[in-house]
Amino acid sequence: MNRILIVQTAFLGDVILATPVVSELNRLYPNAHIDFLVKKGNESLLKNNPKINSVFSFDKSQGKYKSMRLLIIRFRKNRYDLVVNLQRFASSGIITALSGGKLKYGFKKNPLSFTYSKSFSHSMNNGMHEVERNLSVISEFGAKKLIRPELFPSSKDFSAIVHYQRESYICIAPASVWFTKQLPIEKWNQLIQKNASKKIFLLGGANDEALCSSIVQNHPNLNVINLAGKMSLLESAALMKGAVHNYVNDSGPLHIASAMNANVTAYFCSTIPAFGFGPLSDESTIKEVGNLTCRPCGIHGHTKCPENHFDCGNNIIL
């Protein structure tokens, strides 16, 4: 293998959980030129990764089909020996099918998988971790079954957060895109009170600033600092690595913690770890409510509890 392309155009966490495929292909083919396609906005996750040559972005803002066409033209010029598509949506399947790759591997769930050289099962009902599912696509080349994801904050990223590290601290990432995957704010308030003697950083993106600000306002006499929207993803990763502990939902920051092998507690509300998105840090804890007949209520989260009680979040014991 001389040239390889990996495609994962889903969310932040999905890109992180695809990095073991990069690591294994680099181990197996150390001289190969490995490129990666992400959706616009996720490029920074792969910055500084010494195993990746080029990162391409699928930018729908310039027109979905125009972006696809430009990417396909570029990829065909690159003459890839192997294209590995880890995304299961049609757009990534079209890009893969028309990429000109000599070998095209991906999951059977992609509607364009009939065009692949080989396609593989993707099930969330067999207890496999998502990393295992991803690595199964390249297993025939000798890939390991399960390895930890990787992120590579630079020395500049670590330097940018040094002034936050003058005393021990914990990190809390309280937000999620989905209501039913997010621990209730009352629970985060309780957790902060339990750690009242510690310095606490609230992490998240710019869209999470309001939530984090409201949490800070509930604890005016404690050392709780809102960093949502104020740090890059790799700066946040560096901060999480140095934390005494991290507290997260079943969301992107969970996978950042795994990639940095950071101590973490993950709260699973409506979703379950058996779907394959649990933590991979050496020191990790999962908190969830068992014996709920309504849980899980789906593979993804919901904007409100379908049963109107949200017991899977309200009854979690911190």
C-alpha positions, 0 to 999 in steps of 0.5 A: 500500500502506497496511498490510503484514504480514510473517510469519516465525515460524521461527528467529532467523536466519530473522527476520534474513534477512527484514529485507531485505523490511522494508527494501525495502517501506519504500523502495517504500512509505515511508508504509506501516504495516509490522507483523511476526509472529515466534515468541515469543522473537524479538521483541527482534531487531526492536527499534528498527527504525525501519521496523517499526511493530508486532511481534506474537508467535506464543506457543504456550505459551498454546496453539497454536490459541488464539494463532493465533485471537487473531492472526487476529482482530487481523490481520483488524481491521488490514485489511492490503493485503498479507500476506507469509508467508516461513515455509513451515509450515502454522501460518503458512499458516493465519494468512496464509490467514485474515488478511483481507489483500487480497493474500497472497504467500508460498512454494509450499512452504507447504501453505496456498499454494493460498489465496494471491493469488500463490505463489513457488518456494523452492529450495535447489538453485539457489545463491540466497541466502535473502535473494534468495528472500525478496525474490523474493516482492516483486519485482513491486513493484520490490524489489532482488534482494539487500540486506544484512539489518539490526539496530538496536542502540540507544545503550543497547546500545552503551553496555552493551558499552563496558567490553568494548571497551577493547582490541581483541578477537575474538568466537567463537560456538561453539554450534549447535542441531545437532551436525553444524553445530557446529565440534568443540570441539577446533577452537575450542580450536585457534583460541583458541590461534592467537589467544592474544595477543588478548582473546576473547569467547565468545557464545551464549544461556543454553543455550550457557553450559556449552559456553562454560564448558568452552572457557574452562576449557581456556585458564586462562592466556588472556584468554577470557571467557564471555558466553553468556547474559549479553547481549541479542541486540542487545548481542551484535550491537553487540559483534560489530560492533566486533570485529576478527573474528568466528568462527561456525558456520552458525547465527544468529550468522552472520546477526547478523554479516551484519546488522552488516556485521561481519568474519566467518569462517563454518565450514560442517560438514554443510551447504553455503553453496550452500543460501543461508545464507552470510555477506553481510558485506563482509569474510567468509570461508567454511571448509569441507571439499570433496570429501566424498561424504557432504556435505551430509547434509541441508538441516538439521543432525543430532544425530550424524554419519550416517556416524559420522566427522564428517569435515566438522567434524574436517577443517576447516582453520582 
